[in-house]
């Protein structure tokens, strides 16, 4: 069995929103063209359901 490659993106709240809106726009375009939306649906759901992680901010003035 071949090992699957995975990619991890770190996005802030704004970037996450941009990605969700872009994928949703792509999905709507595919629906208008009467084309399958399966892969876009999967990626959109993964993006929406992606876990969050709190990031510790360092004090840069020290």
C-alpha positions as CSV (number, residue, x, y, z in Angstrom):
1,X,0.0,0.0,0.0
2,X,1.4,3.3,-1.1
3,X,1.7,6.1,1.5
4,X,-0.6,9.1,0.7
5,X,0.9,12.6,0.8
6,X,-1.0,15.1,2.9
7,X,-0.7,18.8,3.0
8,X,-1.4,21.1,6.0
9,X,-2.4,24.7,5.6
10,X,-2.3,27.2,8.5
11,X,-4.9,29.9,7.8
12,X,-6.2,32.8,9.8
13,X,-9.9,33.4,10.2
14,X,-10.0,35.8,7.2
15,X,-8.1,33.4,4.9
16,X,-10.3,30.5,6.0
17,X,-13.4,32.6,5.0
18,X,-11.9,33.4,1.6
19,X,-11.2,29.8,0.9
20,X,-14.7,28.7,1.9
21,X,-16.3,31.4,-0.3
22,X,-14.1,30.6,-3.2
23,X,-14.9,26.9,-3.0
24,X,-18.6,27.7,-2.7
25,X,-18.5,30.0,-5.7
26,X,-16.8,27.2,-7.7
27,X,-19.5,24.7,-6.5
28,X,-22.3,27.1,-7.6
29,X,-20.6,27.6,-11.0
30,X,-20.5,23.8,-11.5
31,X,-24.1,23.5,-10.5
32,X,-25.1,26.1,-13.1
33,X,-23.1,24.2,-15.7
34,X,-24.9,21.0,-14.7
35,X,-21.5,19.4,-13.9
36,X,-20.6,17.1,-10.9
37,X,-19.6,18.8,-7.7
38,X,-18.4,15.8,-5.8
39,X,-14.7,16.7,-5.3
40,X,-15.5,20.4,-4.6
41,X,-18.1,19.3,-2.0
42,X,-15.5,17.1,-0.3
43,X,-12.9,19.8,-0.1
44,X,-15.4,22.4,1.0
45,X,-16.6,20.1,3.9
46,X,-13.0,19.4,4.9
47,X,-12.3,23.1,4.9
48,X,-15.4,24.0,7.0
49,X,-14.8,21.1,9.5
50,X,-11.1,21.7,9.8
51,X,-10.0,21.8,13.4
52,X,-8.7,25.0,14.9
53,X,-5.6,25.4,17.0
54,X,-4.8,28.2,19.3
55,X,-1.4,29.8,18.5
56,X,0.7,31.3,21.1
57,X,1.8,34.8,20.3
58,X,5.3,35.8,21.3
59,X,6.1,39.2,22.6
60,X,8.4,40.7,19.9
61,X,9.5,43.7,22.0
62,X,11.8,41.6,24.3
